[in-house]
């Protein structure tokens, strides 16, 4: 067959060059198959596609169309993540849970080649394996995995293009298509990878340090101790990446290609961050901790007034973090007084001390036993946050929460507390027909109405502490308005500010910190017009 003139004008891919690329890619394929502790990484959609790409290249009859499609798909996902392939792998190594990260969360680098003392983490308690043998085996295995992962992360897009061009046999259409393929992000010499994480990241300086170390390292196995110390300080799995979470139900039947560690539920168009709920419910769903990418950045310095109320919450939380006895807390009071903001600020202030906040929707309180089983035994501290808590009659979530607060057969672990906010002092709606001495003609009228009342009133008593956030008086309300305006650098006549603030609270939502903030928002917007 006559050679095409266009192909002649291009420098051909030398057989030796293509052969070297093919050999390196085959080595990477076997590296993916040799993973043990970090095998969960192969469930990630991008990494799974990369492994399949290597398999297709190494097949007896390579499908060049499929290989090209996989090349483009991997490149698209890297571009979407804004990460080079190496940085992508590092991110997954840092935030995917495995026996190594769990052990490191408990002990740091101390368990690597551990001594003969019986100080191993709970993962080996009761087993016949000595702490020394277990630690040495885990050290050898994680170093082997890190070496294999570095091989995979070192794949360059031009190697794949060289192999495709060599296998094409000079086909003009393939040449045209492959020569137009852009390199993967990160393979461009001008690309500079930033070692950054999400806005809601845990201890961003520590995460940035280990990322930079691994990006520059030629031998990832040498980073095992630093990686273990990262997990000791920041936790493992998704809890090492985010400080705030929401407990959600997700379809249990979805395959790894739908629910993936990279973060997008492609079938249900639902942003998720992890699949670490394992118990399937009768509705065909499973519980999952969803990392909050951009949480409310509120800090205590942003909150004005209510210092005494917040100090009670802060001190109880510090006792909890120090391993001392601490109470579940009910934050009760009028709307807009900063109850929820107080709890959200805890995560922003103390995440670097191992605190994580998990918001549990009211409709999923029956999942408390499942949630607690998932959190028990971890070195981190967790506050289960229930916002705007209240119950209707015959609400099964009432029973679930009461059982956890009272302590049933399955006790609440020491690393979990419950903080709830409510506008109702007694949480459950009361009816006049339940009052002692009153009867109704209803079919469900109880003989012992007083018992019903006491049961409903008893739930709030099960919280060890109740902190009351009352609506501010006029003086406090105006102080809050002044404080917010000052923080924003607004220069405005004090009398005018007070006058307009009082008009605003009468016209809208009454006196509260939220109303004060809404007023200053309006004022600032009108000043900048």
LINNOR-V765660 format. One record per pair of residues at least 12 apart in sequence whose ideal C-beta (glycine too) atoms are under 8 Angstrom apart, sorted by the first residue. I is the first residue (numbers start at 1). J is the second residue. D is the distance in Angstrom with one decimal. If there is no record, write none. Layout:
# LINNOR-V765660
i:I j:J d:D
i:I j:J d:D
This chain:
# LINNOR-V765660
i:3 j:170 d:7.1
i:4 j:170 d:7.2
i:4 j:172 d:4.9
i:6 j:172 d:6.5
i:6 j:175 d:7.6
i:7 j:170 d:5.7
i:7 j:172 d:6.2
i:7 j:175 d:5.9
i:10 j:175 d:7.0
i:10 j:179 d:7.3
i:13 j:162 d:5.1
i:13 j:165 d:4.6
i:13 j:166 d:4.8
i:15 j:166 d:6.9
i:17 j:162 d:6.0
i:17 j:166 d:8.0
i:18 j:162 d:5.1
i:18 j:163 d:5.7
i:18 j:165 d:7.4
i:18 j:166 d:3.4
i:18 j:167 d:7.9
i:21 j:158 d:8.0
i:21 j:159 d:3.9
i:21 j:160 d:7.6
i:21 j:162 d:4.6
i:21 j:163 d:5.3
i:22 j:57 d:7.1
i:22 j:58 d:7.9
i:22 j:163 d:5.3
i:22 j:166 d:7.9
i:24 j:155 d:7.8
i:24 j:159 d:6.2
i:25 j:54 d:5.7
i:25 j:57 d:5.6
i:25 j:58 d:7.1
i:25 j:155 d:6.9
i:25 j:159 d:6.1
i:25 j:160 d:7.1
i:25 j:163 d:6.7
i:26 j:54 d:7.6
i:26 j:57 d:7.9
i:26 j:58 d:5.3
i:27 j:151 d:6.4
i:28 j:54 d:5.7
i:28 j:151 d:5.2
i:28 j:152 d:5.3
i:28 j:154 d:7.8
i:28 j:155 d:5.6
i:29 j:51 d:7.2
i:29 j:54 d:3.9
i:29 j:55 d:6.3
i:29 j:57 d:7.8
i:29 j:58 d:5.5
i:31 j:147 d:7.8
i:31 j:148 d:3.8
i:31 j:149 d:7.6
i:31 j:151 d:4.2
i:31 j:152 d:5.6
i:32 j:50 d:7.9
i:32 j:51 d:4.6
i:32 j:54 d:6.8
i:32 j:148 d:7.2
i:32 j:152 d:5.9
i:34 j:144 d:7.2
i:34 j:148 d:5.2
i:35 j:145 d:5.5
i:35 j:148 d:5.7
i:35 j:149 d:7.2
i:36 j:141 d:5.4
i:36 j:144 d:7.2
i:36 j:145 d:6.1
i:37 j:98 d:4.8
i:37 j:99 d:5.8
i:37 j:100 d:5.0
i:37 j:138 d:7.5
i:37 j:141 d:5.3
i:37 j:142 d:5.5
i:37 j:145 d:5.2
i:38 j:93 d:6.9
i:38 j:96 d:7.0
i:38 j:98 d:5.8
i:38 j:100 d:7.9
i:38 j:142 d:7.8
i:38 j:145 d:4.5
i:38 j:146 d:8.0
i:38 j:149 d:6.3
i:39 j:98 d:7.9
i:40 j:96 d:5.4
i:40 j:97 d:7.2
i:40 j:98 d:6.0
i:40 j:261 d:8.0
i:41 j:89 d:7.8
i:41 j:92 d:5.3
i:41 j:93 d:7.4
i:41 j:96 d:5.7
i:41 j:149 d:7.3
i:41 j:261 d:7.7
i:43 j:256 d:4.3
i:43 j:260 d:7.0
i:43 j:261 d:6.7
i:44 j:92 d:5.9
i:44 j:96 d:7.9
i:44 j:256 d:8.0
i:44 j:260 d:5.7
i:44 j:261 d:4.4
i:44 j:262 d:5.8
i:45 j:77 d:7.0
i:45 j:256 d:7.3
i:45 j:257 d:6.0
i:45 j:260 d:4.0
i:45 j:261 d:7.8
i:45 j:262 d:5.6
i:46 j:74 d:6.1
i:46 j:77 d:4.4
i:46 j:78 d:7.2
i:46 j:81 d:7.8
i:46 j:88 d:6.6
i:46 j:262 d:5.9
i:47 j:89 d:7.6
i:47 j:92 d:7.0
i:47 j:152 d:7.6
i:48 j:256 d:7.0
i:48 j:257 d:7.4
i:49 j:70 d:5.6
i:49 j:73 d:5.5
i:49 j:74 d:5.5
i:49 j:77 d:7.5
i:50 j:70 d:7.9
i:50 j:74 d:5.5
i:50 j:85 d:7.9
i:50 j:152 d:7.0
i:50 j:155 d:7.2
i:51 j:152 d:8.0
i:52 j:70 d:6.3
i:53 j:67 d:6.4
i:53 j:70 d:4.1
i:53 j:71 d:6.6
i:53 j:74 d:6.6
i:53 j:160 d:7.2
i:56 j:70 d:6.7
i:57 j:160 d:7.1
i:57 j:163 d:5.8
i:62 j:167 d:5.8
i:64 j:164 d:5.8
i:64 j:167 d:6.1
i:64 j:168 d:6.3
i:64 j:174 d:6.0
i:67 j:160 d:7.4
i:67 j:164 d:6.0
i:68 j:164 d:6.4
i:68 j:177 d:6.6
i:68 j:178 d:6.8
i:68 j:181 d:7.3
i:71 j:157 d:7.0
i:71 j:160 d:5.5
i:71 j:161 d:7.6
i:71 j:164 d:7.7
i:71 j:181 d:6.6
i:72 j:181 d:7.0
i:74 j:184 d:6.9
i:75 j:157 d:6.9
i:75 j:181 d:7.9
i:75 j:182 d:7.1
i:75 j:183 d:8.0
i:75 j:184 d:4.8
i:75 j:185 d:7.2
i:77 j:262 d:6.8
i:78 j:184 d:5.4
i:78 j:185 d:4.9
i:78 j:186 d:6.9
i:79 j:185 d:5.1
i:81 j:262 d:6.8
i:82 j:185 d:7.4
i:83 j:185 d:7.3
i:83 j:186 d:7.2
i:83 j:193 d:7.0
i:84 j:184 d:7.5
i:84 j:185 d:6.2
i:84 j:186 d:2.3
i:84 j:187 d:7.5
i:84 j:191 d:6.6
i:84 j:193 d:5.1
i:85 j:153 d:5.7
i:85 j:154 d:8.0
i:85 j:155 d:6.3
i:85 j:184 d:6.2
i:85 j:186 d:5.9
i:86 j:153 d:4.4
i:86 j:154 d:6.9
i:86 j:186 d:6.8
i:86 j:193 d:7.6
i:86 j:215 d:6.4
i:87 j:186 d:6.9
i:87 j:193 d:4.8
i:87 j:195 d:7.5
i:87 j:211 d:7.2
i:87 j:215 d:6.6
i:88 j:153 d:7.6
i:89 j:149 d:5.7
i:89 j:150 d:8.0
i:89 j:152 d:6.6
i:89 j:153 d:3.8
i:90 j:153 d:7.4
i:90 j:211 d:5.6
i:90 j:214 d:4.9
i:90 j:215 d:6.7
i:91 j:211 d:7.7
i:92 j:261 d:6.3
i:93 j:146 d:7.6
i:93 j:149 d:6.4
i:93 j:214 d:7.6
i:93 j:227 d:7.4
i:94 j:207 d:6.7
i:94 j:210 d:6.6
i:94 j:211 d:7.3
i:94 j:227 d:7.7
i:94 j:230 d:6.8
i:94 j:240 d:6.4
i:94 j:241 d:7.4
i:95 j:237 d:6.6
i:95 j:238 d:6.4
i:95 j:240 d:5.5
i:95 j:241 d:4.3
i:95 j:261 d:8.0
i:96 j:237 d:6.6
i:96 j:261 d:6.3
i:97 j:236 d:5.2
i:97 j:237 d:3.1
i:97 j:238 d:7.4
i:97 j:276 d:6.8
i:98 j:236 d:7.8
i:99 j:123 d:6.3
i:99 j:138 d:6.8
i:100 j:138 d:6.0
i:100 j:141 d:7.6
i:100 j:142 d:4.6
i:100 j:228 d:7.6
i:100 j:231 d:8.0
i:101 j:231 d:4.9
i:101 j:236 d:3.4
i:101 j:237 d:6.5
i:101 j:240 d:7.5
i:102 j:121 d:7.2
i:102 j:123 d:6.2
i:102 j:236 d:5.4
i:103 j:120 d:7.8
i:103 j:121 d:5.0
i:103 j:123 d:5.9
i:103 j:138 d:6.4
i:104 j:227 d:7.2
i:104 j:228 d:3.9
i:104 j:229 d:7.6
i:104 j:230 d:7.8
i:104 j:231 d:3.7
i:104 j:232 d:5.8
i:104 j:236 d:6.8
i:105 j:231 d:4.8
i:105 j:232 d:6.3
i:105 j:235 d:5.4
i:105 j:236 d:4.5
i:105 j:378 d:6.6
i:105 j:379 d:5.0
i:105 j:380 d:7.3
i:106 j:121 d:3.9
i:106 j:122 d:7.2
i:106 j:232 d:7.7
i:106 j:379 d:5.2
i:107 j:119 d:7.5
i:107 j:120 d:7.7
i:107 j:121 d:5.8
i:107 j:228 d:8.0
i:107 j:232 d:6.9
i:108 j:228 d:5.4
i:108 j:229 d:5.1
i:108 j:231 d:7.4
i:108 j:232 d:3.3
i:108 j:233 d:7.8
i:109 j:224 d:7.8
i:109 j:225 d:4.3
i:109 j:228 d:4.1
i:109 j:229 d:5.5
i:109 j:232 d:7.5
i:111 j:131 d:7.6
i:111 j:134 d:7.9
i:111 j:135 d:4.8
i:111 j:138 d:6.9
i:111 j:228 d:7.5
i:112 j:135 d:5.9
i:112 j:138 d:7.3
i:112 j:139 d:4.4
i:112 j:224 d:6.6
i:112 j:225 d:6.5
i:112 j:228 d:6.3
i:113 j:132 d:7.7
i:113 j:135 d:5.5
i:113 j:136 d:5.2
i:113 j:139 d:5.4
i:114 j:131 d:4.7
i:114 j:132 d:5.6
i:114 j:134 d:7.1
i:114 j:135 d:3.2
i:114 j:136 d:7.6
i:115 j:131 d:7.2
i:115 j:132 d:6.2
i:116 j:130 d:6.8
i:116 j:131 d:6.9
i:116 j:132 d:4.9
i:117 j:131 d:6.7
i:118 j:131 d:6.0
i:119 j:131 d:6.3
i:120 j:134 d:6.0
i:120 j:135 d:7.2
i:122 j:377 d:5.2
i:139 j:224 d:6.8
i:142 j:224 d:5.6
i:142 j:227 d:8.0
i:143 j:221 d:3.8
i:143 j:224 d:5.5
i:144 j:221 d:7.6
i:146 j:220 d:4.0
i:146 j:221 d:4.8
i:146 j:223 d:6.9
i:146 j:224 d:6.5
i:146 j:227 d:7.9
i:147 j:219 d:7.7
i:147 j:220 d:6.4
i:147 j:221 d:5.2
i:149 j:220 d:6.7
i:150 j:219 d:7.6
i:150 j:220 d:4.3
i:156 j:184 d:7.8
i:156 j:187 d:5.5
i:157 j:181 d:7.8
i:157 j:183 d:4.7
i:157 j:184 d:4.1
i:157 j:187 d:4.9
i:158 j:183 d:6.5
i:158 j:187 d:6.8
i:161 j:178 d:5.6
i:161 j:181 d:6.2
i:164 j:178 d:5.2
i:165 j:178 d:5.6
i:165 j:179 d:8.0
i:193 j:215 d:6.3
i:195 j:207 d:7.9
i:195 j:208 d:4.7
i:195 j:211 d:3.7
i:195 j:212 d:4.8
i:195 j:215 d:6.5
i:196 j:208 d:6.7
i:197 j:241 d:6.8
i:198 j:241 d:7.2
i:198 j:242 d:7.0
i:198 j:291 d:7.7
i:198 j:293 d:4.9
i:198 j:294 d:7.1
i:199 j:293 d:6.6
i:199 j:294 d:4.5
i:199 j:295 d:7.3
i:199 j:297 d:7.5
i:200 j:242 d:5.2
i:200 j:243 d:5.6
i:200 j:244 d:5.8
i:200 j:291 d:7.0
i:200 j:292 d:5.2
i:200 j:293 d:5.9
i:200 j:294 d:6.0
i:200 j:295 d:4.4
i:201 j:241 d:6.5
i:201 j:242 d:7.0
i:201 j:243 d:7.4
i:202 j:234 d:5.0
i:202 j:235 d:7.0
i:202 j:239 d:7.6
i:202 j:240 d:6.1
i:202 j:241 d:6.4
i:202 j:242 d:6.6
i:202 j:243 d:5.2
i:202 j:351 d:5.3
i:202 j:352 d:7.3
i:203 j:233 d:6.5
i:203 j:234 d:5.2
i:203 j:351 d:6.9
i:203 j:352 d:4.6
i:206 j:230 d:6.1
i:206 j:233 d:5.8
i:206 j:234 d:6.0
i:206 j:352 d:7.9
i:207 j:230 d:7.3
i:207 j:234 d:6.9
i:207 j:240 d:7.9
i:207 j:241 d:8.0
i:210 j:223 d:7.5
i:210 j:226 d:5.8
i:210 j:227 d:6.5
i:210 j:230 d:4.7
i:213 j:226 d:5.9
i:232 j:379 d:7.6
i:233 j:352 d:7.9
i:235 j:354 d:7.0
i:235 j:356 d:7.5
i:235 j:378 d:7.3
i:235 j:379 d:7.2
i:235 j:380 d:4.8
i:237 j:274 d:7.0
i:237 j:276 d:6.3
i:238 j:273 d:5.9
i:238 j:274 d:4.1
i:238 j:276 d:6.3
i:238 j:289 d:5.9
i:238 j:291 d:5.4
i:239 j:289 d:7.8
i:239 j:356 d:5.7
i:239 j:378 d:7.5
i:239 j:380 d:5.8
i:241 j:273 d:7.6
i:241 j:291 d:6.0
i:242 j:273 d:6.9
i:242 j:291 d:3.4
i:242 j:292 d:6.0
i:242 j:293 d:7.6
i:242 j:356 d:7.8
i:243 j:292 d:7.9
i:243 j:295 d:6.8
i:243 j:347 d:4.7
i:243 j:348 d:7.2
i:243 j:351 d:3.8
i:243 j:355 d:7.7
i:243 j:356 d:6.1
i:243 j:357 d:7.0
i:244 j:291 d:7.6
i:244 j:292 d:4.2
i:244 j:295 d:4.2
i:244 j:344 d:7.4
i:244 j:347 d:5.0
i:244 j:356 d:7.4
i:244 j:357 d:4.9
i:244 j:358 d:7.8
i:244 j:359 d:7.4
i:245 j:289 d:4.6
i:245 j:290 d:6.1
i:245 j:291 d:5.8
i:245 j:292 d:6.3
i:245 j:356 d:6.7
i:245 j:357 d:7.0
i:245 j:358 d:4.5
i:245 j:359 d:7.0
i:246 j:289 d:7.8
i:246 j:290 d:4.8
i:246 j:292 d:6.5
i:246 j:358 d:7.4
i:246 j:359 d:4.9
i:246 j:361 d:7.6
i:247 j:287 d:6.1
i:247 j:288 d:7.5
i:247 j:289 d:6.3
i:247 j:290 d:7.5
i:247 j:358 d:5.9
i:247 j:359 d:7.0
i:247 j:360 d:4.8
i:247 j:361 d:7.1
i:247 j:364 d:5.9
i:247 j:367 d:6.5
i:247 j:371 d:6.1
i:248 j:272 d:7.6
i:248 j:287 d:7.3
i:248 j:288 d:5.6
i:248 j:290 d:5.0
i:248 j:364 d:8.0
i:249 j:281 d:7.3
i:249 j:283 d:7.4
i:249 j:285 d:4.1
i:249 j:286 d:7.2
i:249 j:287 d:6.1
i:249 j:288 d:7.6
i:249 j:364 d:6.8
i:249 j:367 d:8.0
i:250 j:265 d:7.4
i:250 j:268 d:7.9
i:250 j:270 d:7.5
i:250 j:272 d:6.5
i:250 j:275 d:7.5
i:250 j:277 d:7.5
i:250 j:285 d:6.1
i:250 j:286 d:6.2
i:250 j:287 d:8.0
i:250 j:288 d:5.1
i:251 j:268 d:7.0
i:251 j:284 d:6.5
i:251 j:285 d:5.8
i:251 j:286 d:7.8
i:252 j:280 d:4.3
i:252 j:281 d:7.6
i:252 j:284 d:5.6
i:252 j:285 d:5.5
i:252 j:286 d:4.1
i:253 j:284 d:6.4
i:254 j:267 d:6.5
i:254 j:268 d:7.8
i:259 j:272 d:6.4
i:259 j:275 d:4.8
i:261 j:274 d:7.0
i:261 j:275 d:7.7
i:271 j:293 d:7.7
i:272 j:288 d:6.7
i:272 j:290 d:5.7
i:273 j:289 d:7.8
i:273 j:290 d:5.5
i:273 j:291 d:3.7
i:273 j:293 d:7.6
i:274 j:288 d:6.3
i:274 j:289 d:6.0
i:274 j:290 d:7.2
i:274 j:291 d:6.6
i:275 j:288 d:6.0
i:276 j:288 d:6.4
i:276 j:289 d:6.0
i:276 j:374 d:7.1
i:277 j:289 d:7.2
i:277 j:370 d:7.3
i:277 j:374 d:7.1
i:278 j:374 d:7.9
i:279 j:370 d:5.3
i:287 j:364 d:7.6
i:287 j:367 d:5.4
i:287 j:370 d:5.5
i:287 j:371 d:6.9
i:287 j:374 d:7.8
i:289 j:358 d:6.5
i:289 j:374 d:7.6
i:295 j:344 d:7.0
i:295 j:347 d:6.8
i:295 j:348 d:7.5
i:296 j:341 d:7.4
i:296 j:344 d:4.8
i:297 j:348 d:6.4
i:298 j:341 d:5.1
i:298 j:344 d:5.5
i:298 j:345 d:5.1
i:298 j:348 d:6.7
i:299 j:345 d:5.4
i:299 j:348 d:5.3
i:299 j:349 d:6.2
i:300 j:314 d:7.4
i:300 j:342 d:8.0
i:300 j:345 d:5.1
i:300 j:349 d:6.3
i:302 j:345 d:7.6
i:302 j:487 d:7.5
i:303 j:338 d:5.7
i:303 j:341 d:6.0
i:303 j:342 d:7.1
i:303 j:345 d:6.7
i:303 j:513 d:7.4
i:304 j:479 d:7.1
i:304 j:480 d:4.8
i:304 j:483 d:4.0
i:304 j:484 d:6.6
i:304 j:513 d:6.9
i:305 j:472 d:6.5
i:305 j:476 d:5.5
i:305 j:479 d:6.4
i:305 j:480 d:5.4
i:305 j:483 d:7.7
i:305 j:513 d:6.9
i:306 j:337 d:7.0
i:306 j:338 d:5.8
i:306 j:342 d:7.8
i:306 j:469 d:6.2
i:306 j:513 d:7.6
i:309 j:342 d:7.7
i:309 j:467 d:5.3
i:309 j:468 d:7.1
i:309 j:469 d:5.6
i:310 j:338 d:7.9
i:310 j:342 d:5.4
i:312 j:329 d:8.0
i:312 j:465 d:6.8
i:312 j:467 d:5.1
i:313 j:329 d:6.2
i:313 j:331 d:7.1
i:313 j:342 d:5.6
i:313 j:343 d:7.6
i:313 j:346 d:7.4
i:313 j:419 d:7.7
i:313 j:467 d:6.0
i:314 j:346 d:7.6
i:316 j:329 d:6.2
i:316 j:465 d:6.3
i:317 j:346 d:5.6
i:317 j:350 d:6.8
i:317 j:355 d:7.2
i:317 j:383 d:7.5
i:318 j:350 d:8.0
i:320 j:381 d:5.9
i:320 j:383 d:7.9
i:320 j:417 d:5.8
i:321 j:350 d:6.3
i:321 j:353 d:5.2
i:321 j:354 d:6.7
i:321 j:355 d:6.1
i:321 j:381 d:5.7
i:323 j:414 d:7.9
i:326 j:417 d:6.1
i:327 j:417 d:7.6
i:327 j:463 d:7.1
i:327 j:464 d:2.7
i:327 j:465 d:4.6
i:328 j:405 d:6.3
i:328 j:417 d:5.6
i:328 j:418 d:4.4
i:328 j:419 d:7.0
i:328 j:420 d:7.9
i:328 j:462 d:7.5
i:328 j:463 d:4.8
i:328 j:464 d:5.3
i:328 j:465 d:7.4
i:329 j:417 d:7.5
i:329 j:418 d:7.8
i:329 j:419 d:4.9
i:329 j:420 d:7.5
i:329 j:463 d:6.1
i:329 j:464 d:7.1
i:329 j:465 d:4.7
i:329 j:466 d:7.5
i:329 j:467 d:6.2
i:330 j:389 d:7.8
i:330 j:420 d:5.4
i:330 j:421 d:7.8
i:330 j:422 d:6.5
i:330 j:427 d:7.9
i:330 j:460 d:5.8
i:330 j:463 d:4.0
i:330 j:465 d:7.2
i:330 j:466 d:4.7
i:330 j:467 d:7.4
i:331 j:343 d:7.2
i:331 j:419 d:6.9
i:331 j:420 d:7.1
i:331 j:421 d:4.6
i:331 j:422 d:7.5
i:331 j:466 d:8.0
i:331 j:467 d:5.2
i:331 j:469 d:6.3
i:332 j:421 d:7.6
i:332 j:422 d:5.5
i:332 j:423 d:7.6
i:332 j:424 d:7.6
i:332 j:425 d:5.5
i:332 j:460 d:7.5
i:332 j:466 d:5.7
i:332 j:467 d:7.2
i:332 j:468 d:5.6
i:332 j:469 d:7.2
i:333 j:423 d:7.3
i:333 j:468 d:5.5
i:333 j:469 d:3.2
i:333 j:470 d:5.7
i:333 j:471 d:7.7
i:334 j:423 d:6.9
i:334 j:469 d:6.9
i:334 j:470 d:6.4
i:334 j:471 d:4.4
i:334 j:512 d:6.4
i:335 j:423 d:5.8
i:335 j:509 d:7.9
i:335 j:512 d:6.8
i:335 j:514 d:7.4
i:336 j:509 d:6.6
i:336 j:512 d:3.4
i:336 j:513 d:6.2
i:336 j:514 d:3.1
i:336 j:515 d:6.1
i:337 j:469 d:3.9
i:337 j:470 d:7.1
i:337 j:471 d:6.5
i:337 j:472 d:7.7
i:337 j:512 d:5.5
i:337 j:513 d:6.0
i:337 j:514 d:7.6
i:338 j:469 d:6.4
i:338 j:513 d:5.0
i:338 j:514 d:7.7
i:339 j:421 d:4.0
i:339 j:469 d:5.3
i:340 j:387 d:5.5
i:340 j:388 d:8.0
i:340 j:421 d:5.5
i:343 j:357 d:6.7
i:343 j:383 d:7.1
i:343 j:385 d:5.3
i:343 j:419 d:5.3
i:343 j:421 d:7.1
i:344 j:357 d:7.1
i:346 j:383 d:6.8
i:353 j:381 d:8.0
i:354 j:379 d:6.8
i:354 j:380 d:4.8
i:354 j:381 d:5.4
i:355 j:380 d:7.5
i:355 j:381 d:5.2
i:355 j:382 d:7.8
i:355 j:383 d:6.9
i:356 j:380 d:5.7
i:356 j:381 d:7.2
i:356 j:382 d:5.2
i:356 j:383 d:7.5
i:357 j:382 d:7.8
i:357 j:383 d:5.2
i:357 j:385 d:5.4
i:358 j:371 d:7.2
i:358 j:382 d:5.9
i:358 j:383 d:7.2
i:358 j:384 d:5.4
i:358 j:385 d:6.6
i:359 j:385 d:4.7
i:359 j:386 d:7.6
i:359 j:387 d:6.6
i:360 j:384 d:5.4
i:360 j:385 d:6.9
i:360 j:386 d:5.5
i:362 j:386 d:6.5
i:362 j:388 d:7.3
i:362 j:389 d:6.4
i:362 j:390 d:7.7
i:362 j:397 d:6.3
i:363 j:397 d:6.9
i:364 j:397 d:7.9
i:365 j:386 d:6.9
i:365 j:397 d:3.8
i:365 j:400 d:4.9
i:365 j:401 d:5.1
i:366 j:396 d:5.8
i:366 j:397 d:5.7
i:366 j:400 d:4.4
i:368 j:384 d:7.4
i:368 j:400 d:5.5
i:368 j:401 d:6.9
i:368 j:403 d:8.0
i:368 j:404 d:4.9
i:369 j:400 d:7.8
i:369 j:404 d:7.5
i:369 j:410 d:5.7
i:371 j:384 d:6.7
i:372 j:404 d:7.3
i:372 j:410 d:7.2
i:372 j:412 d:6.0
i:372 j:413 d:6.4
i:372 j:416 d:5.9
i:373 j:410 d:7.7
i:375 j:413 d:6.7
i:375 j:415 d:6.6
i:375 j:416 d:5.5
i:376 j:413 d:4.1
i:376 j:415 d:7.3
i:376 j:416 d:7.5
i:377 j:413 d:7.2
i:378 j:415 d:6.2
i:379 j:415 d:7.7
i:380 j:415 d:6.7
i:381 j:415 d:5.2
i:381 j:416 d:7.9
i:381 j:417 d:7.8
i:382 j:415 d:6.1
i:382 j:416 d:5.0
i:382 j:417 d:7.5
i:383 j:416 d:7.8
i:383 j:417 d:5.2
i:383 j:418 d:7.4
i:383 j:419 d:5.2
i:384 j:416 d:6.4
i:384 j:417 d:7.2
i:384 j:418 d:4.9
i:384 j:419 d:7.3
i:385 j:419 d:5.5
i:385 j:420 d:7.5
i:386 j:401 d:7.7
i:386 j:418 d:6.9
i:386 j:419 d:7.6
i:386 j:420 d:4.2
i:386 j:421 d:7.5
i:387 j:420 d:7.6
i:387 j:421 d:5.4
i:388 j:421 d:6.2
i:388 j:422 d:6.6
i:388 j:423 d:7.0
i:389 j:420 d:4.4
i:389 j:421 d:6.6
i:389 j:422 d:4.4
i:389 j:424 d:7.9
i:389 j:427 d:5.9
i:390 j:422 d:5.9
i:390 j:423 d:7.3
i:390 j:424 d:4.9
i:390 j:427 d:5.7
i:390 j:428 d:7.2
i:390 j:429 d:7.2
i:391 j:427 d:6.0
i:391 j:428 d:4.7
i:391 j:429 d:7.2
i:391 j:459 d:7.9
i:392 j:428 d:7.9
i:392 j:429 d:6.1
i:393 j:428 d:7.9
i:393 j:429 d:6.9
i:395 j:428 d:8.0
i:398 j:427 d:8.0
i:398 j:428 d:6.5
i:398 j:459 d:6.8
i:401 j:418 d:7.9
i:401 j:459 d:7.0
i:402 j:458 d:7.8
i:402 j:459 d:5.6
i:402 j:462 d:6.4
i:404 j:418 d:7.0
i:405 j:418 d:7.0
i:405 j:459 d:7.4
i:405 j:462 d:3.6
i:405 j:463 d:6.8
i:406 j:462 d:5.9
i:418 j:463 d:7.6
i:420 j:463 d:7.2
i:425 j:460 d:6.5
i:426 j:456 d:6.2
i:426 j:457 d:5.0
i:426 j:459 d:7.3
i:426 j:460 d:5.4
i:427 j:456 d:7.7
i:427 j:459 d:5.1
i:427 j:460 d:5.4
i:428 j:456 d:4.0
i:428 j:457 d:7.9
i:428 j:459 d:6.5
i:430 j:453 d:6.9
i:430 j:456 d:6.4
i:433 j:445 d:6.9
i:433 j:449 d:7.4
i:434 j:446 d:7.3
i:434 j:449 d:4.7
i:434 j:452 d:5.0
i:434 j:453 d:5.4
i:434 j:456 d:8.0
i:435 j:449 d:6.3
i:435 j:453 d:7.0
i:436 j:449 d:5.5
i:436 j:450 d:4.3
i:436 j:453 d:7.4
i:437 j:449 d:7.9
i:471 j:510 d:6.8
i:471 j:511 d:5.5
i:471 j:512 d:5.8
i:472 j:511 d:5.4
i:472 j:512 d:6.9
i:472 j:513 d:7.2
i:473 j:511 d:7.5
i:474 j:502 d:7.6
i:474 j:511 d:7.0
i:477 j:501 d:7.2
i:477 j:505 d:6.7
i:477 j:511 d:4.2
i:477 j:512 d:7.7
i:477 j:515 d:7.7
i:477 j:516 d:6.2
i:478 j:498 d:5.4
i:478 j:501 d:6.1
i:478 j:502 d:7.8
i:480 j:513 d:5.4
i:480 j:516 d:4.3
i:481 j:497 d:6.5
i:481 j:498 d:7.5
i:481 j:501 d:4.5
i:481 j:516 d:4.6
i:481 j:519 d:6.3
i:481 j:520 d:6.4
i:482 j:494 d:7.4
i:482 j:497 d:6.8
i:484 j:516 d:6.0
i:484 j:517 d:5.9
i:484 j:520 d:4.5
i:485 j:497 d:6.4
i:485 j:520 d:5.5
i:485 j:523 d:7.3
i:488 j:520 d:6.7
i:488 j:524 d:6.1
i:490 j:520 d:7.3
i:490 j:523 d:7.0
i:490 j:524 d:6.1
i:490 j:527 d:6.8
i:492 j:523 d:7.3
i:492 j:527 d:7.5
i:497 j:523 d:7.7
i:500 j:519 d:7.3
i:500 j:523 d:6.8
i:501 j:516 d:7.0
i:501 j:519 d:5.5
i:504 j:518 d:7.6
i:504 j:519 d:4.2
i:504 j:522 d:7.2
i:505 j:519 d:7.4
